Amino acid sequence: MSSEGIVQKSTAKSGKVDYSQPTVIRGGGRATTHFEVQPTFVRRSDGSEEVCLKLSYWKENKGTMRVGFPAEFSLTALEVQALKEVIDQSLAVSGNSHGKYLLLKLDDSEATDIRGKDTAIVGSALLRLLANPRIGESIAEMPSTAVLVEGVQTAIRMKTLASAIAELEDALNSAVVSEAYYQQWCENNAWAFGNAYVMRDEVRDIALGDSIDILLKRTTDQFRDIFELKRPDHAVINYDQSHKSYFWAAETSRTIGQCHRYLDALHEVAANGLRDHLEIFAYHPYGTIVIGRSHTWTPAQQKALHGLNARLHSIRVITYDHLLEQGKRALSVLVEGDHLASSRE
C-alpha cells in the first residue's frame, strides 16, 4: 500500500481511462507469493466515472524474484461494488455470535459496520428503516413493542420540533430578513401557530388577484384562517411623542388593510366551499399577521401591542419573537407530556 494512504491518479496513454498506483496486498520480505490490486477509473459519456480493479498474482522466490508468468484478471464496476459489499458485511458481523443479521446501509460512502461511525448517520439509517411501512407494521405486531414504537415516534417528533425552533432562532439572530425564507419555514412548521390548528392547505389563491401566504385549518370546526408574513426587520409599532401613545407602523398598517381584504374575499368565496376545492370552508375567518421583532421591547411596548390588537376585529399582529416563543412552548408541552407519561409507567 502506498505511504500514508496517498493515492496518485494519472491518465493512461489512451486518454480513455485513469489509473492509480498498484496496492500490494501480499508480497515482499519472506513472502513466496505476490498479490496486488490496481484501480482503474473509466469515464463514461455522461460524465460519470466507474471504478474497476486489475488483480495480479504471481509466485516469488524469497520475495525478490518473480517465478513464472503472473495471473491477471479484472473486475468490472459492478463486481467491485459486489466485492466491497461482501467485505463490508463480513467485517460488520465479525466477532459476533452465530445467527442472522440485518445490516443497514448508512449511505453511499459508509460501510455497514457502525462502530466508530457518526451517530447522526446511524440514526438516520435507523429512521429510514422504521419509516418502511412493512417494517413498522411488523414491529407493531410484536409483543410488548407498542410502547417502543410510540416512544420512537415521540422522540422523532420532539427532535424535529427542536431542530425547527433552533433553525428559526438562528435565522432571526443572524439577521435573515428574506420574507420567502420565513414563509417557507412557516409552511413547513405550521404547528408553531398553536394546537388550535391541525394542518396547512396547499391552496393560496382564494380569488382572482388575491393570493395569501398561509391558510390553516382550525381544530374545532375545520374552518380556515389566514396568516400573512412580512419581514422581521419591519417596524411593528411607533410612538407618538406629542400624544404620548403608540400607533401602528406604516408597513403593519398596510398589512392590516391587506389582510382585511383577504378576510372579506375568503368569507365570500369559501362559505360553502372554495371553488375547485370544496373541502376548504371559511366563515368569518380570522387573520394573523407576523411582522418585525420584539426581543428588545420594553413592557410598555408589549402592553401597547396587546392594546392595539384588542381594538382590532378578527385580526391580530404578532412578531417573529412571539412566534418563536409559541413554538418553544409547544415543544415544552410535548416534552412535559412525555416525561409525565414515562413517570406513570
C-alpha positions as CSV (number, residue, x, y, z in Angstrom):
1,M,0.0,0.0,0.0
2,S,1.3,3.5,-0.7
3,S,2.8,5.6,2.0
4,E,0.3,7.1,4.4
5,G,-2.6,6.2,2.2
6,I,-1.6,8.7,-0.6
7,V,-3.2,7.8,-3.9
8,Q,-1.8,9.3,-7.2
9,K,-4.3,9.4,-10.0
10,S,-2.9,9.5,-13.6
11,T,-4.3,9.3,-17.1
12,A,-3.4,6.4,-19.3
13,K,-1.8,6.9,-22.8
14,S,-5.1,6.1,-24.4
15,G,-6.7,9.0,-22.7
16,K,-9.9,7.0,-22.1
17,V,-9.2,5.8,-18.5
18,D,-7.3,6.9,-15.4
19,Y,-5.4,4.7,-13.1
20,S,-3.6,4.8,-9.7
21,Q,-0.5,3.0,-8.5
22,P,-0.9,-0.7,-7.5
23,T,-1.5,-1.5,-3.9
24,V,0.4,-4.6,-2.7
25,I,-1.8,-6.8,-0.6
26,R,0.8,-9.6,-0.2
27,G,4.5,-9.5,-1.1
28,G,8.0,-8.5,-0.1
29,G,10.2,-9.8,2.7
30,R,9.9,-13.5,3.1
31,A,6.7,-13.9,1.1
32,T,6.7,-16.5,-1.6
33,T,3.7,-15.1,-3.4
34,H,2.7,-11.6,-4.5
35,F,-0.8,-10.2,-4.9
36,E,-1.6,-6.6,-5.9
37,V,-4.6,-4.5,-6.9
38,Q,-4.6,-1.6,-9.3
39,P,-7.7,0.6,-9.6
40,T,-8.7,2.0,-12.9
41,F,-11.2,4.8,-13.5
42,V,-13.4,4.5,-16.6
43,R,-15.0,7.7,-17.8
44,R,-18.5,7.4,-19.3
45,S,-20.1,9.7,-21.9
46,D,-22.5,11.1,-19.3
47,G,-19.6,12.4,-17.3
48,S,-19.7,9.7,-14.6
49,E,-16.8,7.5,-13.6
50,E,-16.7,3.8,-12.8
51,V,-14.1,2.1,-10.6
52,C,-12.7,-1.2,-11.9
53,L,-9.9,-3.3,-10.5
54,K,-7.0,-5.1,-12.1
55,L,-5.8,-8.0,-9.9
56,S,-2.4,-9.6,-10.4
57,Y,-0.9,-12.6,-8.7
58,W,2.4,-14.4,-9.1
59,K,4.9,-16.5,-7.2
60,E,8.2,-15.1,-5.8
61,N,11.5,-16.5,-4.8
62,K,12.0,-15.2,-1.3
63,G,10.1,-12.1,-2.1
64,T,12.6,-10.8,-4.6
65,M,12.4,-12.6,-7.9
66,R,9.2,-13.4,-9.9
67,V,8.7,-17.0,-10.8
68,G,6.7,-17.8,-13.9
69,F,4.0,-15.6,-15.5
70,P,1.6,-13.6,-13.4
71,A,-2.1,-14.4,-13.3
72,E,-4.1,-11.3,-14.1
73,F,-7.8,-10.6,-14.3
74,S,-10.1,-7.6,-13.9
75,L,-13.3,-6.8,-12.0
76,T,-15.9,-4.6,-13.6
77,A,-17.5,-1.7,-11.7
78,L,-20.5,-3.9,-10.6
79,E,-18.2,-6.7,-9.5
80,V,-16.1,-4.2,-7.5
81,Q,-19.2,-3.0,-5.7
82,A,-20.3,-6.5,-5.0
83,L,-16.9,-7.4,-3.6
84,K,-17.0,-4.2,-1.4
85,E,-20.4,-5.2,0.0
86,V,-19.2,-8.7,0.8
87,I,-16.2,-7.3,2.7
88,D,-18.3,-4.7,4.5
89,Q,-20.9,-7.2,5.6
90,S,-18.3,-9.7,6.7
91,L,-16.4,-7.1,8.8
92,A,-19.8,-5.9,10.3
93,V,-20.6,-9.3,11.7
94,S,-17.1,-10.4,12.6
95,G,-16.7,-11.1,16.3
96,N,-20.4,-11.6,16.9
97,S,-22.2,-14.9,17.6
98,H,-23.8,-17.1,15.0
99,G,-27.2,-16.1,13.6
100,K,-28.8,-13.8,11.1
101,Y,-28.1,-10.1,10.9
102,L,-29.9,-7.1,9.4
103,L,-27.2,-4.8,8.0
104,L,-28.2,-1.1,7.5
105,K,-26.6,0.8,4.6
106,L,-25.8,4.1,6.1
107,D,-25.2,6.0,2.9
108,D,-23.3,5.6,-0.4
109,S,-19.9,6.2,1.2
110,E,-20.2,4.5,4.6
111,A,-19.6,0.8,5.4
112,T,-22.2,-1.3,7.2
113,D,-20.1,-1.6,10.3
114,I,-21.4,1.2,12.7
115,R,-18.5,1.0,15.1
116,G,-16.9,4.4,15.3
117,K,-19.4,5.9,12.9
118,D,-21.2,9.2,13.3
119,T,-24.3,8.6,15.5
120,A,-26.3,11.0,13.3
121,I,-25.6,8.9,10.2
122,V,-26.5,5.7,12.1
123,G,-29.7,7.3,13.5
124,S,-30.7,8.4,10.0
125,A,-30.3,4.9,8.7
126,L,-32.4,3.6,11.5
127,L,-35.1,6.1,10.9
128,R,-35.2,5.2,7.2
129,L,-35.7,1.6,8.3
130,L,-38.5,2.4,10.7
131,A,-40.2,4.6,8.0
132,N,-40.7,1.5,5.9
133,P,-44.4,0.6,6.4
134,R,-43.8,-3.1,6.3
135,I,-41.1,-2.8,9.0
136,G,-43.3,-0.6,11.1
137,E,-46.3,-3.0,10.9
138,S,-44.1,-5.9,11.8
139,I,-42.7,-4.2,14.8
140,A,-46.2,-3.1,16.0
141,E,-47.4,-6.7,15.8
142,M,-44.6,-7.9,18.0
143,P,-45.4,-8.5,21.7
144,S,-44.7,-5.5,24.1
145,T,-43.5,-3.2,21.3
146,A,-46.4,-0.7,21.2
147,V,-44.6,1.4,23.9
148,L,-41.4,1.2,21.9
149,V,-42.9,2.3,18.7
150,E,-44.8,5.2,20.4
151,G,-41.6,6.2,22.2
152,V,-39.6,6.3,18.9
153,Q,-42.3,8.3,17.2
154,T,-42.4,10.8,20.1
155,A,-38.6,11.1,20.1
156,I,-38.5,11.8,16.4
157,R,-41.3,14.4,16.7
158,M,-39.5,16.2,19.5
159,K,-36.2,16.2,17.7
160,T,-37.9,17.6,14.6
161,L,-39.6,20.4,16.5
162,A,-36.4,21.3,18.4
163,S,-34.5,21.4,15.2
164,A,-37.1,23.7,13.6
165,I,-37.1,26.0,16.5
166,A,-33.3,26.2,16.5
167,E,-33.4,27.0,12.8
168,L,-35.9,29.9,13.3
169,E,-34.0,31.3,16.2
170,D,-30.7,31.1,14.3
171,A,-32.2,32.9,11.3
172,L,-33.5,35.7,13.5
173,N,-30.3,36.1,15.3
174,S,-28.3,36.0,12.1
175,A,-30.5,38.9,10.7
176,V,-32.0,36.9,7.9
177,V,-34.7,39.2,6.5
178,S,-36.0,37.3,3.4
179,E,-39.7,37.1,3.5
180,A,-39.6,34.0,1.3
181,Y,-37.4,32.2,3.9
182,Y,-39.8,32.8,6.7
183,Q,-42.8,31.8,4.6
184,Q,-41.1,28.5,3.7
185,W,-40.3,27.9,7.4
186,C,-43.9,28.6,8.5
187,E,-45.3,26.4,5.7
188,N,-43.1,23.6,7.0
189,N,-43.8,24.2,10.6
190,A,-47.5,25.4,10.9
191,W,-47.6,23.7,14.3
192,A,-45.8,26.7,15.7
193,F,-49.1,28.7,15.4
194,G,-50.6,26.6,18.1
195,N,-52.7,23.5,18.6
196,A,-55.8,25.4,17.6
197,Y,-54.7,24.4,14.0
198,V,-54.3,20.9,12.6
199,M,-52.9,21.3,9.1
200,R,-51.9,23.7,6.3
201,D,-53.7,23.8,3.0
202,E,-51.7,23.9,-0.2
203,V,-54.1,26.4,-1.7
204,R,-53.1,30.0,-1.7
205,D,-55.2,31.6,-4.4
206,I,-58.6,32.4,-2.9
207,A,-59.8,34.8,-5.6
208,L,-58.7,36.5,-8.7
209,G,-55.7,38.6,-7.7
210,D,-55.8,37.5,-4.1
211,S,-53.0,35.1,-3.0
212,I,-52.5,34.6,0.7
213,D,-49.4,33.4,2.4
214,I,-50.7,30.5,4.6
215,L,-54.2,29.0,5.0
216,L,-54.7,26.9,8.2
217,K,-57.5,24.6,9.2
218,R,-58.9,25.1,12.7
219,T,-59.0,22.1,15.0
220,T,-62.5,22.7,16.4
221,D,-64.7,23.5,13.4
222,Q,-62.4,22.8,10.4
223,F,-62.9,26.4,9.2
224,R,-59.8,28.2,7.7
225,D,-57.9,31.2,9.0
226,I,-55.4,33.4,7.2
227,F,-51.8,34.1,8.1
228,E,-49.8,36.9,6.4
229,L,-46.0,37.1,6.8
230,K,-43.8,40.2,6.5
231,R,-40.2,40.8,7.0
232,P,-38.7,40.6,10.6
233,D,-36.8,43.9,10.1
234,H,-40.0,45.9,9.6
235,A,-41.2,48.2,12.5
236,V,-44.4,47.0,14.2
237,I,-45.4,50.0,16.3
238,N,-44.2,53.5,16.7
239,Y,-44.5,56.1,19.5
240,D,-46.2,59.5,19.1
241,Q,-44.3,61.8,21.4
242,S,-46.9,64.6,21.1
243,H,-49.8,62.4,22.1
244,K,-47.9,60.0,24.3
245,S,-49.3,57.0,22.6
246,Y,-48.3,54.1,20.3
247,F,-49.7,53.5,16.8
248,W,-49.2,51.0,14.0
249,A,-46.1,51.5,11.9
250,A,-46.7,52.1,8.2
251,E,-45.9,48.5,7.0
252,T,-48.1,47.0,9.7
253,S,-50.9,49.3,8.9
254,R,-50.7,48.5,5.2
255,T,-50.7,44.7,6.0
256,I,-53.8,45.1,8.2
257,G,-55.6,46.6,5.3
258,Q,-54.4,43.8,3.0
259,C,-55.4,41.2,5.5
260,H,-58.9,42.8,5.8
261,R,-59.4,42.5,2.1
262,Y,-58.3,38.8,2.1
263,L,-60.7,38.1,5.0
264,D,-63.6,39.6,3.1
265,A,-62.7,37.7,0.0
266,L,-62.3,34.3,1.7
267,H,-65.6,34.7,3.6
268,E,-67.4,35.4,0.4
269,V,-65.9,32.6,-1.8
270,A,-65.5,29.8,0.7
271,A,-68.6,29.9,2.9
272,N,-69.9,26.9,1.0
273,G,-66.5,25.6,0.0
274,L,-63.8,27.2,-2.1
275,R,-64.3,26.8,-5.9
276,D,-62.3,23.8,-7.2
277,H,-61.6,23.0,-3.5
278,L,-64.9,22.3,-1.9
279,E,-63.3,20.8,1.1
280,I,-62.0,24.2,2.1
281,F,-64.5,26.2,4.2
282,A,-64.2,29.6,5.7
283,Y,-66.8,31.5,7.8
284,H,-65.9,34.9,9.3
285,P,-62.2,33.9,9.3
286,Y,-59.5,35.3,11.5
287,G,-56.2,36.7,10.3
288,T,-52.8,36.7,11.9
289,I,-50.0,39.0,10.8
290,V,-46.4,38.1,11.6
291,I,-44.1,41.0,11.3
292,G,-41.0,42.6,12.9
293,R,-39.3,41.6,16.2
294,S,-39.9,42.3,19.9
295,H,-36.9,40.7,21.6
296,T,-35.7,44.2,22.8
297,W,-39.1,45.6,23.6
298,T,-39.9,47.2,27.0
299,P,-43.0,46.1,29.0
300,A,-44.7,49.3,27.8
301,Q,-44.3,48.3,24.1
302,Q,-45.6,44.8,24.8
303,K,-48.6,46.3,26.5
304,A,-49.1,48.7,23.7
305,L,-49.2,45.9,21.1
306,H,-51.7,44.0,23.2
307,G,-53.9,47.1,23.4
308,L,-53.7,47.8,19.7
309,N,-54.6,44.2,18.9
310,A,-57.6,44.4,21.3
311,R,-59.0,47.2,19.2
312,L,-58.9,45.2,16.0
313,H,-61.6,42.8,14.9
314,S,-60.7,39.3,13.6
315,I,-57.1,40.3,13.1
316,R,-54.1,40.1,15.4
317,V,-50.5,41.1,15.0
318,I,-47.6,39.2,16.4
319,T,-43.8,39.4,16.0
320,Y,-41.5,36.7,15.0
321,D,-40.2,36.5,18.6
322,H,-43.8,35.8,19.7
323,L,-44.0,33.0,17.1
324,L,-40.7,31.7,18.3
325,E,-42.0,31.6,21.9
326,Q,-45.1,29.9,20.8
327,G,-43.0,27.2,19.1
328,K,-40.9,26.7,22.2
329,R,-44.0,26.4,24.4
330,A,-45.5,23.8,22.1
331,L,-42.3,21.8,22.4
332,S,-42.1,22.1,26.1
333,V,-45.7,20.9,26.4
334,L,-44.8,17.8,24.3
335,V,-41.7,17.2,26.4
336,E,-43.6,17.6,29.7
337,G,-46.3,15.2,28.5
338,D,-43.7,12.6,27.5
339,H,-42.0,12.9,30.9
340,L,-45.3,12.6,32.7
341,A,-46.2,9.5,30.7
342,S,-42.8,8.0,31.4
343,S,-43.2,8.5,35.1
344,R,-46.5,6.7,35.2
345,E,-45.1,3.5,33.6
